[in-house]
């Protein structure tokens, strides 16, 4: 029988471990797909957890300890699975005592995922996340705007900032294609681990990339768009708001090729 786990600091989590967390929302996390017991971009996940811990708690656990917690969870399950690692402070919320207590790590595994088939239609929502550079929990806006978008006949939502720049999706990074180069939006956002993997592998493949402000008015000049996250390096986007976009299968294939080029690493 397939076995998935929830572990706190490398050990099986108990009800008493989890009960306080069920009512808390001050934490950060990273999500990964494990294939054959290995993870792509493991260094990026560790960097994310370390930097976010310093930002939120004033201190971070050593990478080798976090890695041991990930390893314990991966080794307890099937070869292919989804993994979520959440870092939190045992002192909880609504207290200034952050750096005084060492953070703890909760790791959860579940069935492997690959994301939707697409192509997707994205509603446009003006929204700017607090601490956009941190993948933190308790973001009610993401689910709220996703559900509103579906009610309006879309598949998901894309965010624009107060300057009208496209930044990211509800749980996605955005990437665009101008016919010759990959275009990453210039705005305050979370730089995803899959985005980081794709960017460095595109560099290795010699594919041109650039960063530019993308507004709705500029979308018709582009040759394609995708969303990406830990599930997938690219799902085609067919429409953002009222603006249609080409599906650009060669662009999607290129992103998947770049992702596959990233080596898998055992935690």
C-alpha positions as CSV (number, residue, x, y, z in Angstrom):
1,X,0.0,0.0,0.0
2,X,1.3,3.5,-0.9
3,X,2.5,5.3,2.2
4,X,2.7,9.1,2.6
5,X,3.9,10.8,5.8
6,X,3.8,13.9,7.9
7,X,7.0,14.5,9.8
8,X,8.1,17.1,12.3
9,X,11.9,17.7,12.5
10,X,12.5,14.3,10.9
11,X,10.1,12.3,13.1
12,X,6.5,11.2,12.7
13,X,4.3,14.1,13.6
14,X,1.8,13.6,16.4
15,X,-1.6,15.1,17.0
16,X,-0.1,17.3,19.7
17,X,2.5,18.5,17.2
18,X,0.0,19.4,14.6
19,X,-2.8,20.9,16.7
20,X,-1.2,24.3,17.3
21,X,-0.3,24.6,13.6
22,X,-3.9,24.1,12.5
23,X,-4.7,27.5,14.0
24,X,-1.5,29.3,12.9
25,X,-0.6,31.2,9.7
26,X,2.9,32.6,10.2
27,X,5.2,30.2,8.3
28,X,6.8,29.7,4.9
29,X,7.3,26.6,2.7
30,X,8.6,25.1,-0.4
31,X,6.9,22.5,-2.7
32,X,8.7,19.9,-4.8
33,X,8.0,17.0,-7.0
34,X,10.1,13.9,-6.2
35,X,10.9,11.5,-8.9
36,X,12.8,8.3,-8.3
37,X,13.5,9.5,-4.8
38,X,15.3,12.6,-6.1
39,X,14.4,16.3,-6.5
40,X,15.3,18.8,-9.3
41,X,16.8,22.1,-8.0
42,X,17.3,20.9,-4.5
43,X,19.8,23.7,-4.0
44,X,17.1,26.3,-4.9
45,X,14.7,24.8,-2.4
46,X,17.3,24.9,0.4
47,X,18.2,28.5,-0.6
48,X,14.5,29.5,-0.5
49,X,13.9,28.0,3.0
50,X,17.1,29.5,4.4
51,X,16.5,33.1,3.0
52,X,12.8,33.0,4.0
53,X,13.6,31.8,7.5
54,X,16.0,34.7,8.1
55,X,13.5,37.2,6.7
56,X,10.6,35.9,8.9
57,X,12.3,34.5,12.0
58,X,15.7,36.2,12.1
59,X,17.6,32.9,11.8
60,X,17.7,29.7,9.7
61,X,18.4,26.0,10.3
62,X,21.6,24.6,8.7
63,X,21.0,23.2,5.2
64,X,22.3,19.8,6.1
65,X,19.7,19.4,8.9
66,X,16.8,20.5,6.6
67,X,18.1,18.1,4.0
68,X,18.0,15.3,6.5
69,X,14.4,16.1,7.3
70,X,13.5,16.0,3.6
71,X,15.5,12.7,3.2
72,X,13.6,11.0,6.0
73,X,10.2,11.9,4.4
74,X,11.3,10.9,0.9
75,X,12.7,7.5,2.1
76,X,9.4,6.8,3.9
77,X,7.3,6.9,0.8
78,X,7.1,5.8,-2.9
79,X,9.8,6.8,-5.4
80,X,7.5,9.4,-7.0
81,X,5.6,11.8,-4.8
82,X,4.8,15.4,-4.0
83,X,6.6,17.0,-1.1
84,X,5.8,20.1,1.0
85,X,8.3,21.4,3.6
86,X,7.0,24.1,5.9
87,X,9.2,26.1,8.3
88,X,7.6,27.7,11.4
89,X,8.4,29.0,14.8
90,X,7.2,27.1,17.8
91,X,6.5,30.4,19.6
92,X,3.6,31.0,17.2
93,X,2.1,34.2,15.9
94,X,1.5,37.7,17.4
95,X,4.7,37.8,19.4
96,X,8.0,39.7,18.8
97,X,10.0,36.6,19.9
98,X,11.3,35.4,16.5
99,X,15.0,35.0,16.6
100,X,15.0,33.8,20.2
101,X,13.6,30.3,19.3
102,X,15.0,28.0,16.6
103,X,12.5,27.3,13.7
104,X,11.1,23.8,13.2
105,X,10.2,21.9,10.0
106,X,7.1,20.1,9.0
107,X,7.3,17.8,5.9
108,X,4.3,16.3,4.2
109,X,4.3,13.9,1.3
110,X,1.4,13.0,-1.1
111,X,0.7,11.7,-4.5
112,X,2.9,12.9,-7.4
113,X,1.3,15.7,-9.5
114,X,1.9,17.0,-13.0
115,X,-0.5,20.0,-13.2
116,X,-3.4,20.8,-15.7
117,X,-3.2,20.0,-19.4
118,X,-4.2,23.5,-20.5
119,X,-4.3,25.7,-22.4
120,X,-5.6,28.0,-19.7
121,X,-7.6,31.3,-19.6
122,X,-6.5,33.6,-16.8
123,X,-8.7,36.4,-15.3
124,X,-6.9,39.6,-14.5
125,X,-6.9,40.7,-10.9
126,X,-5.1,43.8,-9.4
127,X,-3.3,42.3,-6.4
128,X,0.1,42.6,-4.8
129,X,1.2,40.0,-2.3
130,X,2.8,41.0,1.1
131,X,6.4,39.9,1.2
132,X,6.2,38.7,-2.5
133,X,9.7,37.3,-2.4
134,X,8.7,34.8,0.3
135,X,6.5,31.7,-0.3
136,X,4.5,32.1,2.9
137,X,1.3,30.4,4.1
138,X,-2.0,31.9,4.9
139,X,-2.6,33.8,1.7
140,X,-6.3,33.8,1.4
141,X,-6.2,36.0,-1.7
142,X,-4.8,33.2,-3.9
143,X,-7.7,30.8,-3.4
144,X,-10.3,33.6,-3.3
145,X,-9.2,35.0,-6.6
146,X,-8.8,31.6,-8.1
147,X,-12.4,30.7,-7.2
148,X,-13.7,34.1,-8.4
149,X,-11.9,33.5,-11.7
150,X,-13.5,30.1,-12.2
151,X,-17.0,31.6,-11.4
152,X,-16.4,34.1,-14.2
153,X,-15.5,31.3,-16.7
154,X,-11.7,31.4,-16.4
155,X,-9.4,28.6,-15.3
156,X,-7.3,30.7,-12.9
157,X,-6.1,34.3,-12.2
158,X,-3.1,36.4,-13.1
159,X,-2.1,39.4,-11.0
160,X,-1.3,42.9,-12.1
161,X,0.3,45.4,-9.8
162,X,-0.8,49.0,-9.2
163,X,1.3,50.1,-12.3
164,X,-0.6,47.6,-14.5
165,X,2.3,45.2,-14.8
166,X,1.7,41.5,-14.9
167,X,3.6,39.8,-12.1
168,X,2.5,36.2,-11.3
169,X,-0.5,33.9,-11.1
170,X,-2.4,32.6,-8.0
171,X,0.1,29.7,-7.6
172,X,2.2,30.2,-10.7
173,X,5.0,32.1,-12.3
174,X,4.3,33.6,-15.7
175,X,6.7,33.4,-18.7
176,X,6.2,34.8,-22.2
177,X,7.7,34.2,-25.7
178,X,8.4,37.0,-28.2
179,X,9.3,34.6,-31.0
180,X,13.0,34.6,-30.3
181,X,13.5,34.9,-26.5
182,X,11.9,34.0,-23.3
183,X,10.5,37.1,-21.5
184,X,10.2,37.1,-17.7
185,X,7.9,39.8,-16.2
186,X,9.5,42.6,-14.4
187,X,7.5,43.2,-11.1
188,X,7.6,42.2,-7.5
189,X,6.9,38.5,-7.3
190,X,8.0,35.2,-5.9
191,X,10.8,33.7,-8.0
192,X,9.8,30.0,-8.1
193,X,12.2,27.1,-7.9
194,X,11.0,25.8,-11.3
195,X,11.5,29.3,-12.7
196,X,15.1,29.2,-11.4
197,X,15.7,25.8,-12.8
198,X,14.4,26.8,-16.3
199,X,16.3,30.0,-16.3
200,X,19.7,28.4,-15.6
201,X,19.1,25.6,-18.0
202,X,18.0,27.9,-20.8
203,X,21.3,29.7,-20.2
204,X,23.1,26.4,-20.7
205,X,21.2,25.7,-23.9
206,X,22.0,29.2,-25.2
207,X,18.4,30.3,-25.4
208,X,18.0,34.1,-25.2
209,X,16.1,35.5,-22.2
210,X,15.2,39.0,-21.0
211,X,13.2,40.7,-18.3
212,X,10.6,43.3,-19.3
213,X,7.5,45.0,-18.0
214,X,4.5,43.3,-19.5
215,X,1.1,45.0,-19.5
216,X,-2.2,43.9,-21.0
217,X,-1.6,46.4,-23.8
218,X,1.7,44.7,-24.7
219,X,0.3,41.1,-24.8
220,X,-0.7,41.2,-28.5
221,X,2.9,41.8,-29.4
222,X,3.9,38.4,-27.8
223,X,4.0,35.0,-29.4
224,X,2.9,32.9,-26.4
225,X,2.6,32.6,-22.7
226,X,2.8,29.9,-20.0
227,X,2.3,29.3,-16.3
228,X,4.8,27.2,-14.3
229,X,5.2,26.0,-10.8
230,X,6.5,22.9,-8.9
231,X,4.0,20.7,-10.9
232,X,5.2,21.7,-14.3
233,X,7.7,23.9,-16.2
234,X,5.0,25.1,-18.6
235,X,1.3,25.0,-19.3
236,X,0.1,27.0,-22.3
237,X,-2.0,30.1,-21.7
238,X,-4.6,30.9,-24.4
239,X,-6.0,34.1,-23.0
240,X,-5.2,36.7,-20.3
241,X,-8.3,38.8,-19.6
242,X,-9.8,39.6,-22.9
243,X,-6.5,39.2,-24.8
244,X,-6.0,36.0,-26.8
245,X,-2.5,34.5,-27.0
246,X,-1.1,31.8,-29.4
247,X,-0.5,28.5,-27.7
248,X,3.1,28.3,-29.0
249,X,3.7,24.5,-28.6
250,X,7.4,24.9,-29.5
251,X,7.8,27.4,-26.6
252,X,6.2,24.9,-24.2
253,X,8.4,22.1,-25.5
254,X,11.5,24.3,-25.0
255,X,10.6,24.9,-21.3
256,X,10.0,21.2,-20.7
257,X,13.3,20.4,-22.4
258,X,15.2,22.9,-20.2
259,X,13.5,21.4,-17.1
260,X,14.4,17.8,-18.0
261,X,18.0,19.0,-18.4
262,X,18.2,19.8,-14.7
263,X,19.7,16.8,-12.8
264,X,17.8,15.1,-10.1
265,X,19.5,15.1,-6.7
266,X,18.9,12.9,-3.7
267,X,18.1,14.9,-0.5
